[in-house]
Amino acid sequence: MNRKWRIPFNRPALMGREIEYVQQAIEDGHISGGGSFTEKCQNLLKDSLNAEAVILTTSGTHALEIAALLLDLAPGDEVIMPSFTFVSTANAFALRNARIIFADIRPDTLNIDEEQLPSLLSERTRAVVPVHYGGVACEMDAISELCRVRGITVIEDNAHGLFATYGGRYLGTMGKMAALSFHETKNVTCGEGGALIINDPSLISRAEIIRDKGTDRSRFIRGEVDKYTWVSLGSSYQPSDMLAAYLLAQLEKRLEITRKRSLLWNRYMDGLDDWAVGNRVRLPIVPDGCRHSAHVFYLLMPDKVSRDTLIEKLRRKGILAVFHYQPLHLSGMVKESFECPVTESVASRLVRLPLYFGLDETEQDSVIGEVRNLKL
Ligand SMILES: Cc1ncc(COP(=O)(O)O)c(C=O)c1O
């Protein structure tokens, strides 16, 4: 699909040792889950994020599904999340028969509006799921405090923000659990993959059981039990060690990846700042105290018509720019009504520009030039 575009929206980059490591996994004879590359990725993530535990999963979606299973939700229990997110954030909890309560987003960071949360809480609220949009942190102090005093679990959807920080703490380490995604479009990728960060030690062994088809297989492998059996609900959430091998090669280059993406993100900012001001276009806002992951560079256009015009104009020049989430509260799956005016406005006006490790500066200058040519 990428070949169609002079400048695609995303192009996954090989960072050097992917093929070598995959070959090694094959030669080691361990291509199912839970091999040495899985172990290395988990340890690298745990140590570099300073997390309690990390388990690799087959996707970010599946990490969220494990988190939802760990909540032991009863039908009708409520889970609050932004409407402006990927469908998996909601689906994971809906699969457990939770009632999803959609919050609106802040106009600046496009993250869940923490000031709206108190009005959405009820006796049945079991969890809040902040989504760090574009790898820019949600207001975690306010969210954590609100949930702490009421015994509500915070589960971070950190699909976008690996290695980003909030007040010096890594995103994904502030909630009880957090989901990461290594989908092809993410900063660090293995095609399809994810991880669950577990910051509450009491959940680690149950999380392993859920990941291992509801069995205590991990304990059996560690020699803690002499056979393994069915002990809880679970599924097959363990990625192949070949994927973990690919992922390790990427994780080892995490600083290089972040550096390059940040450079490109800043070049977009510098190249478009004055044009944006003059054309009523809003560029991303990163609050003080947050270091973002340079995952998304978006333009918030004045209206839907100008957004669609820009996408079409870039398309004609061979440049793929794309919009993002459709408001979940307006989807056919949601029967209740929710007030999320910022979400609705943003979803119709947002466009993301190409941003990937291999994007070179000449290509990026061409994107900037084409955007600047748009007369509003
Ligand atoms: C906010 C958010 N959460 C969860 C996911 C799901 O991740 P995955 O594609 O790895 O299942 C995505 C995917 O893009 C996402 O954007």
The ligand as an SDF file (V2000), in Angstrom:
LIG
                    3D

 16 16  0  0  0  0  0  0  0  0999 V2000
   -5.3400    4.4950   22.0500 C   0  0  0  0  0  0  0  0  0  0  0  0
   -5.1870    3.0880   21.5400 C   0  0  0  0  0  0  0  0  0  0  0  0
   -5.4510    2.0670   22.3530 N   0  0  0  0  0  0  0  0  0  0  0  0
   -5.3190    0.7900   21.9740 C   0  0  0  0  0  0  0  0  0  0  0  0
   -4.9070    0.4740   20.6960 C   0  0  0  0  0  0  0  0  0  0  0  0
   -4.8220   -0.9590   20.2820 C   0  0  0  0  0  0  0  0  0  0  0  0
   -3.5190   -1.3790   20.0300 O   0  0  0  0  0  0  0  0  0  0  0  0
   -3.2350   -2.6340   19.0800 P   0  0  0  0  0  0  0  0  0  0  0  0
   -3.3940   -2.1670   17.6750 O   0  0  0  0  0  0  0  0  0  0  0  0
   -1.8230   -3.0060   19.4090 O   0  0  0  0  0  0  0  0  0  0  0  0
   -4.2060   -3.7010   19.4440 O   0  0  0  0  0  0  0  0  0  0  0  0
   -4.6200    1.4960   19.7970 C   0  0  0  0  0  0  0  0  0  0  0  0
   -4.1820    1.1750   18.4350 C   0  0  0  0  0  0  0  0  0  0  0  0
   -3.8470    1.9640   17.6340 O   0  0  0  0  0  0  0  0  0  0  0  0
   -4.7630    2.8490   20.2230 C   0  0  0  0  0  0  0  0  0  0  0  0
   -4.5340    3.8810   19.3950 O   0  0  0  0  0  0  0  0  0  0  0  0
  1  2  1  0
  2  3  1  0
  2 15  2  0
  3  4  2  0
  4  5  1  0
  5  6  1  0
  5 12  2  0
  6  7  1  0
  7  8  1  0
  8  9  2  0
  8 10  1  0
  8 11  1  0
 12 13  1  0
 12 15  1  0
 13 14  2  0
 15 16  1  0
M  END
$$$$
